[in-house]
């Protein structure tokens, strides 16, 4: 019951009982792999409805739809745009995972030609969106090794798509009108040996789509409805880019495993990546950096010394402002278990005693010749106590990090 011992180690379990127990031990939502190697994308395998109950494990995969009726040069330019959608935020690399090639030309040779360009130009995961089964086989012949996700747009061709996906051992995505249709289709696919499935949830309105996504997650986790326990996909077709980005944001929060967009503009993509990063962090383990002294710029023994917490967002905000001031400085990150300044102060993680101990631990007296320490303006009330306990001269800095550039430029240590 606790899943502490592997079933294989029990020699007394009959074949029938083993099958029942193995089925019961499977995750509520199946994990599906798209792509290979470093670019492998995992979706599904979620265990809760709300992240505060545990956490969400696999971030929503974000990708872009590119149609095959464009010129090769246009396709290369589009792929270059996608490749540039990689950013760094609070010390983490964030970017997109998928390229979806849609057959609009109704020409399988054109589809395969454009697919070759995609394969040679990018290592991102591939979603194949052929117009018919005739275009799928030649496409899989050249990219099955990349483990693409195959999308079936026509319910009447479902069985043929199941057969070829099983043959090439690649996952299959399909759409259905209702939860019952999804359930029946997944049962049919599993009976035919195709277990790696993705549900494309498509409705006339955003609210209907949200309702279906929520019900699929709820029924698979709370009711253990195995026929609905698969990752989900939302495709944003809206030509209104701000509206489409808003819909995508809603689907990232609840509960799409994959979101495919048409727009590739950074001003719409970066907010979605930022939202995803925030939603898929562990709420019980805030993002934090290593507690140590960070040299910012070409520091020397007369450079100012600042102290802050090791909460990633706080650290990178302060770091950016110090860098923009062009004043080299030593930045001490106190171990506050990832709490921000005021939260850490209220929780007694950012106290005069702990700061004093940290100054000794990191041997600041050996790093700089002066004894001036700059503390955040929000904890100015501790300056007297800290000065007494540490023996350092305490300077109260600005309340907001944005005030650091002017503060440091006017500082004489």
C-alpha positions in Angstrom: 0.0 0.0 0.0 2.9 2.3 0.7 4.7 1.3 -2.5 7.9 0.7 -0.5 8.7 -2.6 -2.1 8.8 -3.5 -5.8 6.1 -6.0 -6.9 8.8 -8.1 -8.7 10.3 -9.0 -5.3 7.1 -10.9 -4.2 7.3 -14.4 -5.7 3.9 -15.4 -4.3 1.8 -13.1 -6.4 -0.2 -14.7 -9.2 -0.3 -13.3 -12.8 -3.8 -12.1 -12.4 -3.2 -10.4 -9.1 0.0 -8.9 -10.4 -1.8 -7.3 -13.3 -4.4 -5.8 -10.9 -1.8 -4.5 -8.6 0.3 -3.1 -11.4 -2.7 -1.3 -12.8 -3.5 0.1 -9.4 0.0 1.4 -8.8 0.1 3.4 -12.1 0.0 7.2 -11.7 -3.4 8.8 -12.0 -2.2 10.7 -15.0 0.2 8.9 -17.4 3.6 10.4 -18.0 4.3 10.9 -21.8 7.7 11.6 -23.3 8.2 13.8 -26.3 11.6 14.2 -27.9 14.9 12.7 -26.9 18.1 13.5 -25.1 18.6 16.9 -23.5 15.5 18.3 -25.2 13.2 15.5 -24.0 9.9 16.9 -22.7 7.9 15.2 -20.0 4.2 15.9 -19.6 1.6 14.4 -17.3 2.3 12.3 -14.1 0.6 15.0 -11.9 -0.8 13.9 -8.6 -2.8 16.8 -7.2 -5.3 19.4 -8.2 -3.7 22.3 -6.3 0.0 22.8 -5.9 -0.1 23.6 -2.2 -1.2 20.0 -1.6 2.2 18.8 -2.9 3.6 20.4 -6.1 3.2 20.2 -9.8 5.9 18.0 -11.3 6.1 18.6 -15.1 5.7 22.2 -16.4 3.4 22.9 -19.2 5.3 22.4 -22.5 4.9 25.6 -24.7 5.3 25.4 -28.4 4.5 27.2 -31.7 2.5 26.2 -34.7 4.3 26.6 -38.0 2.5 25.8 -41.3 4.2 24.1 -44.2 2.9 26.4 -46.9 5.6 29.0 -46.3 8.9 29.3 -48.2 11.9 27.5 -46.8 13.6 30.9 -46.0 10.5 32.0 -44.1 10.5 28.8 -42.2 14.2 29.2 -41.2 13.4 32.8 -40.1 10.5 31.5 -38.0 12.6 28.8 -36.4 15.3 31.4 -35.6 12.7 33.5 -33.8 11.7 30.5 -31.8 15.3 29.7 -30.9 15.8 33.2 -29.6 12.9 32.7 -27.1 15.2 31.6 -24.4 15.6 33.8 -21.3 17.2 33.8 -17.8 15.1 34.7 -14.8 16.2 34.4 -11.2 19.1 32.3 -12.2 17.1 29.8 -14.2 17.0 29.3 -17.9 13.4 29.4 -19.3 12.4 28.8 -22.8 10.0 26.9 -25.1 10.0 23.1 -25.8 8.1 22.3 -29.0 7.7 23.1 -32.7 4.4 22.0 -34.2 4.5 21.6 -38.0 1.0 21.7 -39.5 0.2 20.5 -43.0 -1.7 23.3 -44.7 -0.4 22.7 -48.3 -2.2 19.3 -48.6 1.0 18.1 -50.2 2.8 15.3 -48.4 6.1 16.1 -50.3 5.9 19.7 -49.2 5.1 18.6 -45.6 8.2 16.2 -45.5 10.4 18.9 -47.1 9.5 21.4 -44.4 9.9 18.8 -41.8 13.5 18.2 -42.9 14.2 21.9 -42.4 12.8 21.7 -38.9 14.8 18.6 -38.1 18.1 20.2 -39.3 17.4 23.6 -37.8 16.3 22.8 -34.2 16.6 20.2 -31.5 13.3 21.2 -29.9 10.6 18.6 -29.6 8.4 18.1 -32.7 4.6 17.9 -33.0 3.5 16.5 -36.3 0.1 17.8 -37.5 -0.5 16.1 -40.9 -3.6 16.6 -42.9 -4.1 12.9 -43.5 -2.6 9.5 -42.8 -0.9 9.5 -46.2 1.4 12.3 -45.0 2.2 10.8 -41.7 4.2 7.7 -42.6 6.9 9.5 -44.7 7.2 12.1 -42.0 7.7 9.5 -39.3 10.2 7.7 -41.5 12.6 10.6 -41.1 11.9 11.8 -37.6 10.6 8.8 -35.5 14.0 8.8 -33.8 13.2 12.2 -32.4 10.0 10.8 -30.8 7.6 13.4 -32.1 4.0 13.8 -30.8 1.6 12.9 -33.6 -1.7 14.8 -33.8 -4.8 13.2 -35.3 -7.3 15.9 -36.4 -9.8 13.5 -38.0 -11.7 11.1 -35.7 -12.5 8.9 -38.6 -8.8 8.2 -39.1 -8.2 7.5 -35.4 -7.6 3.7 -35.9 -5.1 4.3 -38.7 -3.2 6.8 -36.6 -3.2 4.4 -33.6 -1.7 1.7 -35.8 1.1 3.8 -37.2 1.9 5.4 -33.8 2.2 2.0 -32.3 4.4 0.8 -35.1 6.8 3.8 -34.7 6.5 3.9 -30.9 5.5 7.6 -30.7 2.8 9.3 -28.6 -0.5 10.2 -30.2 -2.7 13.3 -29.5 -6.3 13.5 -30.6 -9.4 15.7 -30.0 -12.9 14.7 -28.9 -16.1 16.6 -28.3 -16.9 15.3 -24.8 -15.4 13.6 -21.8 -17.2 10.4 -22.8 -15.6 10.6 -26.2 -12.2 11.0 -24.7 -12.8 8.1 -22.4 -14.0 5.8 -25.2 -11.2 6.8 -27.6 -8.5 6.2 -25.0 -9.9 2.7 -24.1 -9.9 1.9 -27.8 -6.3 3.0 -28.2 -5.1 1.1 -25.2 -6.9 -2.1 -26.4 -4.9 -1.7 -29.7 -1.6 -1.2 -27.8 -1.2 2.6 -28.0 -0.9 3.8 -24.3 1.0 7.1 -24.8 -1.9 9.5 -25.4 -2.5 13.2 -25.2 -6.0 14.7 -25.1 -6.5 17.9 -27.3 -9.2 19.7 -25.4 -11.0 22.0 -27.8 -14.1 24.0 -27.2 -15.9 27.0 -28.7 -15.3 29.2 -25.7 -12.4 29.5 -23.3 -14.7 28.8 -20.3 -15.8 25.5 -21.8 -12.2 24.5 -22.5 -11.3 25.4 -18.9 -14.2 23.3 -17.6 -13.1 20.2 -19.6 -9.5 20.6 -18.6 -10.5 20.8 -14.9 -12.9 17.9 -15.1 -10.3 15.6 -16.8 -7.8 16.5 -14.0 -10.4 16.1 -11.3 -11.8 12.8 -12.4 -8.5 11.2 -13.1 -7.0 12.2 -9.7 -10.0 12.3 -7.4 -12.1 9.5 -9.0 -9.2 7.5 -10.3 -10.8 7.4 -13.8 -8.1 5.6 -15.7 -9.6 6.3 -19.1 -9.2 10.1 -18.5 -5.8 9.9 -16.9 -3.7 11.4 -19.7 -1.9 14.7 -20.4 -3.9 17.4 -22.1 -3.2 19.9 -24.9 -4.7 23.3 -25.7 -4.2 24.9 -29.1 -4.6 28.7 -29.3 -5.9 29.6 -32.7 -7.1 33.1 -31.9 -5.6 35.7 -34.2 -6.0 38.4 -31.5 -2.6 38.0 -29.9 -3.3 39.6 -26.5 -6.5 37.5 -26.2 -4.6 34.4 -27.2 -1.9 35.0 -24.7 -4.5 35.5 -22.0 -6.1 32.2 -23.0 -2.8 30.4 -22.9 -2.1 31.8 -19.4 -5.4 30.4 -18.2 -4.6 27.0 -19.7 -1.1 27.0 -18.1 -2.7 27.5 -14.7 -5.5 25.0 -15.3 -4.5 22.4 -16.4 -3.0 22.0 -19.9 0.1 19.8 -20.2 0.9 21.3 -23.6 0.0 24.8 -25.0 0.6 25.5 -28.7 0.5 29.1 -29.9 0.7 30.9 -33.2 2.4 34.1 -32.0 6.1 34.1 -31.5 6.5 37.7 -30.2 8.7 37.9 -27.1 6.3 40.3 -25.4 3.6 37.6 -25.3 5.9 34.6 -24.8 8.0 35.9 -21.9 5.0 36.5 -19.6 3.8 33.0 -20.2 7.2 31.5 -19.4 7.4 33.6 -16.3 3.9 32.5 -15.2 4.8 28.9 -15.8 8.0 29.2 -13.8 6.1 30.6 -10.9 3.3 28.0 -11.0 5.6 25.0 -11.3 8.0 25.9 -8.4 7.7 23.9 -5.3 5.6 26.1 -2.9 7.2 24.4 0.1 10.7 25.1 -1.2 11.1 28.8 -2.3 13.7 29.5 -5.0 17.0 30.3 -3.3 20.6 30.9 -4.0 23.6 29.6 -2.1 24.4 31.5 1.1 27.8 33.1 0.5 29.6 36.4 -0.4 29.1 37.3 -4.0 31.6 39.7 -5.6 29.8 42.0 -8.0 32.1 43.7 -10.5 35.9 44.2 -10.0 35.8 44.3 -6.2 38.7 45.2 -3.9 39.3 45.5 -0.2 37.6 49.0 -0.2 34.4 48.0 -2.0 31.2 48.4 -0.1 29.5 45.4 1.6 25.8 44.8 1.5 23.7 42.1 3.1 20.4 40.6 1.9 18.6 37.2 2.0 19.1 34.2 -0.2 15.6 34.3 -1.7 16.3 34.2 -5.5 14.0 37.0 -6.5 15.5 39.3 -3.9 19.1 38.3 -4.7 18.7 38.8 -8.5 16.9 42.1 -8.0 19.6 43.5 -5.7 22.3 42.1 -8.0 20.9 43.8 -11.0 20.7 47.2 -9.3 24.3 46.9 -8.0 25.5 46.0 -11.6 23.6 49.0 -13.0 25.2 51.3 -10.5 28.6 50.3 -11.9 30.0 50.4 -8.3 31.8 47.1 -7.4 30.5 45.6 -4.2 30.5 42.5 -2.0 27.0 41.1 -1.6 26.4 38.8 1.4 23.4 36.4 1.0 22.3 35.3 4.4 20.7 31.8 4.7 17.0 32.7 5.4 15.6 29.5 3.8 14.5 31.3 0.8 12.5 34.0 2.5 12.4 37.7 1.5 13.8 40.4 3.7 10.6 41.3 5.7 9.4 37.8 5.8 12.7 36.6 7.1 12.9 39.4 9.7 9.4 38.5 11.0 10.4 34.8 11.1 13.6 35.7 13.0 15.8 34.4 10.2 17.3 37.8 9.4 18.4 39.0 12.8 21.4 40.9 14.3 22.7 37.7 15.8 22.5 35.7 12.5 24.1 38.6 10.5 26.9 38.9 13.0 27.6 35.2 12.9 27.6 35.3 9.1 30.1 38.1 9.0 32.4 36.0 11.1 31.7 32.8 9.2 32.6 34.4 5.8 35.6 36.2 7.3 34.5 39.6 6.0 37.2 41.3 8.1 39.8 39.5 5.9 38.0 40.5 2.6 37.7 44.3 3.2 39.7 46.8 5.2 36.7 48.9 6.3 33.9 47.8 8.7 30.9 49.4 7.0 27.9 47.2 6.3 24.8 48.2 4.3 21.5 46.7 5.4 18.1 46.9 3.7 16.0 50.0 4.6 13.1 47.9 5.6 15.0 46.5 8.6 16.5 49.8 9.8 15.1 49.2 13.2 17.8 46.5 13.8 20.8 48.8 13.0 21.6 49.7 16.6 21.5 46.2 17.9 23.4 44.9 14.9 26.1 47.5 15.3 26.5 46.6 19.0 26.6 42.8 18.3 28.8 42.9 15.2 31.2 45.7 15.9 30.6 47.0 12.4 29.4 50.4 11.4 25.8 49.9 10.0 24.6 52.0 7.1 20.9 51.9 6.3 20.3 51.4 2.6 17.2 52.3 0.6 13.9 50.4 1.2 13.7 49.4 -2.5 16.4 47.9 -4.6 15.7 50.5 -7.2 17.3 53.1 -4.9 20.6 51.3 -4.8 22.4 52.8 -7.8 22.1 56.4 -6.6 22.8 55.3 -3.0 26.0 53.5 -4.0 27.2 56.3 -6.3 26.9 58.8 -3.4 28.5 56.4 -0.9 32.1 57.0 0.4 33.6 54.0 2.2 
